[in-house]
Structure formats: C-alpha cells, structure tokens
Amino acid sequence: MLQVASKIPEFAEKAGVTVVAGPFANREHVIVMIVSAEKAESVDQFLVDSRLAHWNRVHVLPSLKMEDALQEVEEMTPVF
C-alpha cells in the first residue's frame, strides 16, 4: 500500500477520474474519496488499478449535486 498510495493521482488520471476530495483513511480500513467521472466503468478501472479494494472495503455511491437532484425531482411527474 505504501508504494501504491502515492500513485493514486496517476491511476485516477489514467482512468479518466477526477479526485474531488480525499483520500481520507481511518482505522476501520475504509478509505473515503469523492471522485467524478463520466462513466461508472472509469471509477471501476480506477479502483482496480489503485488496488484500494485489496486493503479496504469499497462502496461506490453514485450521487448528484444537490441542484441537479432537485432539478430531476422538479421534472418528475408526481405519482399521487
């Protein structure tokens, strides 16, 4: 991990991923990062290349900016 951690920005760039925040580490073997990418496959490639899943639990949570999420809600047809 010590050899790979310094290369995280390189792995992100190669995969087409922008690191927005982090990585932040804790004692529970969870690395928290906020990343941005055009495709989910890019994030997956980044995780494979960086080997973060070798030492840590990985949970990818697709998210939107709040203003984008609110726009989607406004455009939806109410169910009831």
C-alpha positions in Angstrom: 0.0 0.0 0.0 2.8 2.4 0.8 4.1 2.1 -2.8 0.7 2.4 -4.4 -0.8 5.2 -2.3 1.5 7.9 -3.8 0.3 6.9 -7.3 -3.4 7.4 -6.7 -3.5 10.6 -8.7 -1.7 8.9 -11.6 -4.2 6.0 -11.5 -7.1 8.4 -11.4 -5.9 10.4 -14.4 -5.2 7.2 -16.4 -8.8 6.0 -15.8 -10.4 9.4 -16.5 -11.4 10.0 -12.9 -11.1 13.3 -11.1 -10.4 13.1 -7.4 -12.6 15.9 -5.8 -11.7 15.2 -2.2 -9.6 12.7 -0.3 -8.4 10.0 0.0 -9.1 10.1 3.8 -8.1 7.0 5.8 -9.3 5.7 9.1 -8.6 2.7 11.4 -11.5 0.7 10.1 -9.8 0.0 6.7 -12.2 2.4 5.0 -10.8 4.9 2.5 -13.2 7.8 1.8 -12.9 9.6 -1.5 -15.1 11.8 -3.6 -14.5 11.3 -7.3 -16.1 12.4 -10.5 -16.1 10.5 -13.8 -18.2 10.4 -17.0 -18.7 6.6 -16.8 -19.0 4.2 -13.9 -16.5 1.9 -15.7 -13.9 4.6 -15.3 -14.4 4.5 -11.5 -14.2 0.7 -11.6 -10.9 0.9 -13.6 -9.5 3.3 -11.1 -10.4 1.0 -8.2 -8.8 -2.0 -9.9 -5.6 -0.1 -10.9 -5.2 1.6 -7.5 -5.8 -1.7 -5.7 -7.8 0.1 -3.0 -10.1 -2.9 -2.6 -7.1 -5.1 -1.6 -6.9 -3.4 1.8 -10.2 -1.6 2.2 -13.9 -2.1 1.9 -15.2 -0.4 -1.3 -18.7 1.1 -1.6 -19.5 3.2 -4.6 -22.4 5.5 -4.1 -23.4 7.3 -7.4 -24.5 10.8 -6.4 -25.6 14.0 -8.0 -25.0 17.6 -7.0 -27.9 18.8 -4.9 -29.1 21.3 -7.5 -29.1 18.6 -10.2 -31.1 16.2 -7.9 -33.6 18.9 -7.2 -34.0 19.7 -10.9 -34.7 16.0 -11.5 -37.3 16.0 -8.8 -39.0 19.1 -10.3 -39.1 17.4 -13.7 -40.7 14.2 -12.4 -44.4 13.5 -12.8 -46.0 13.1 -9.3 -47.1 9.5 -8.6 -50.0 10.6 -6.4 
